């Protein structure tokens, strides 16, 4: 199946999306990632989303830390327990197995990668490479170009890896052909923004007029602008994206504030 073949239509002009990323779950609900119970933190995020009238959740990758099937099943269980009723979509992270993501994609969890309203396209991209660093294949870049050429709408895109350096440790695992992806998006015209995870903190950058946003993790955060790997338990976070026609507003919500 072509990456963008499965679609989802939002019937409303005004929609609210939540970008939730980097949960790093274990098969054991008590599993800890740098002394943080990641299942508990993700559960808190899901429960808070029920207060925001969210129309869809974009999960930004790195669902698992131990790479177990049970960790994916735990994600589904936490979602069911939360009472959140909107559809949940995903992009793969470097820790993820696409087949295991597809295995839980039924009912509320959807494998759709081309979401749209009457005014806007939302594309969920594949930046998963063969190493922790990211890579968009030539075939995938052609698929992105084809979707952009077929549409006269504005577009917002999501992927897992960061395409631009953040002056930090995670730059060793950057999207290695990030500029090529960004040029593909900008050359397609009408792309408003790209959102990503992976870097476990909040960043904003620009590339040829394209806004690029990083969303913090639901697990631990990584200290910004340091050359070594420093973890910070500042609590879970997620990004709110409010869309009205062809315009958008975004902000990061920190649960501990």
N, C-alpha and C positions, 0 to 999 in steps of 0.2 A: 504493500500500500504506500502510495506517495505520502510524504510527511504531512502535507496540508490537506489531504483529501477529506478527512473528517472535520466537520464544521459544527459551530454552535451559534445560534442566532439569539441575540438579546432584543426583545421587542420594544424596549423602552429607549427613548432619546437620552435620558439621563440615567446613568448607571454608576454604581459604586463597586470598585474592585479592591480586593485585598491582595497584596503581594506578600506572601509568607514563605520564608526560605531557610535552608540550612538547619533542619531539625536534629540531624545526627542521632537518630533513634537506635536503640538496641532491641534485640528480641525480648530481653528482660525489661519489664516496665520500670524496674529500679536501677537500670543501667545509668552510669554517670560518665559524662564527657567533661574532663577537667573539673571534676567535683560538682557538676551540675546535673541534676536529674532532668534529662532532656524531654522525657515523656510528660513530666509534670509541667514544664515550661510550655510545651506545645499545647497541652490541654488548656492552660490558662489563656493562650492566644485564641484558640478556637472559641472558648467561652466568651471572650470579650467581643469577638466578631459578631456574636448574636445580638449585640447592643447597637450595631451600626447599620442595620438594614442593607447588608452586603448582597449584591447581585451575583457575584462570582469570586472565587478565590483562585489566584494563580500561585501554585506552589513552585518555588524557584530552584528546586534541586537539592541534592545531598540530604535525602530523606533518611538514609541509614548511615550508621557509623560502623556496625559490625558486619554489614553486607548480608545479613540473614533474611530469609523469607519471613521469619517471625516479626522482624522490625517493620516490614511493609504491612503485615496484617495488623500490627499494633497501631500504625497510622490510621488505618480504616476504623479500628475500634475506637480510638480517641475521637475521631470525627463523628462517629455515631453517637457517642456519649455526650458530645458537646451540645447537641440540639441545633446545630447549624444546618440549615436546610438548602442553601444555595449550591449550585454545582461547583466542583473543585477540579481544576485543570492542572497540568504539570509540564515542566521541562526537566530533562535529565541533568543531574550534576555528575561530577567526576566520581563520586562514591557510588552512584546508582547503577543498577542494571536495568536497562530499558524493558526487558522482558518481565521483570518483577513489577515494574511500574504498570505495565500493560495488564498484568495478571490481576491487579486490584482495581482496574479501570472498568467498573460496571456500576450501574445505578448512579449514585451521586458523584462518584469520581469518574471523570471523562477523559478519554484520550484525544479529544479534539484539539487541533493545533491552529485552526483558523477560526477565530471568533469574530463576530461582527455585529454592528447595529446598522441602521439605515444610513448612518453618516460616517462610520469609522470602522476600520479593520484593526484587529488585534492579532498579531502573529506570535506564536510560541516557537522559538527556534531551538535547534539542536547544536550545542557547542561542546558536546562530550567527545573527547579525544581518546587516544590510546594510553595516555599518561594522566597524572593529575592536572596537567595543563590542558587548556581547551584547544579545539580545532574545529573549524567549519569546513566540511569537505567541499570540493568544487561542485559536486552534484547538488549539495544543499544550497550553496550560493546561487546556483542556477534556478533552483526551485523558488527561492526567495524572490529573485528577479522576476520570474514568471508571474508570481502572485501579484507583485507590485504593478507590473505592466498591465495586468488584466483589470485593475481597479482604478477608479477615479476618486476614491475616498482618501482621506487622511489615514495614517497608520501609526499604531503604537506597537512596539515589539518587546519581547522578553527573552532573555537567555540566562544561563547560569554563570558563565565565566565573565570576568571583567575584561573589556577590550582595550582599555587604556591603563597605563601604569598608575599606581596609587602611591608610589614612593614608600613601599613597605615590603615586608617579607613575602607576602603572597604574590608579588610580581614574578617570582620564580615559577608560578603556576598560572600565569596569565593566559588569556586566549591568544594563542601564538600568531594567528593571522587576524587579530582584532581589527587593524586598519582596513583590511580587505572587506571584512563584514561591514564595518562602518561606511566605507565608500559605496558598497552595494546598497545599503539602506539610503544613503544620501542621494546617490545617483538615481534611485527609484523615484525620487521627488515625492513630497507629501508625507514623509515619515517624520513624526513629531518628536519621538523620544524612544530611547532604549532603556529598559530596566534590567538589572542583573543582581545576583546574590554573590556567593563565593567568598567575598572579602570580609564578611562578618563585621560590618560597621556601615555607617552612613557616609556616602560620598556623592558629589555632584560634579560633572565635568561637561565639556562641550567639544564637539567635533564638527567642523564645517557647518555650524548652525544647528546641529543635532544635539538635543539635551540627552545626557547619559547619567542615570541615577543608580546608585548602589543601595540596596536595602539591608539593614542589619539582620542578624540571625535570630531565630527563636531560641537558640541555645546560648553559647558564650559568644562574646565579641572579641575581636583581635585589636590590640592597640594600634592606633593610626600613626603612620609616618615613622615607623621604627624598623631597623634592618633585621632584628631578631624577632622570634615568634613569641609574643606576649599575649596571654589570655586575660580577659577581664569579665568578671561576672557582674555586669551592670543590668541584668535582667533581660527578659525576652523583648523583642520588638517586631513590628510589621509595618508595612507601608499602605496607606490609604490612597487610592486613586479615584477621584471623582471626575466623571466624564459627562460633558453636556454638549451634544452635537459633535463638533470637531475641535472642541477645546477641552483642556483638562486642568485639574488642580491636584497636587500631591503633597503629602506630608507623612513623616514617620511618627508612629505612635509607640512610645516606650511604656511598658506596663508598670514600671517602677516609679514613674513620675506622677 
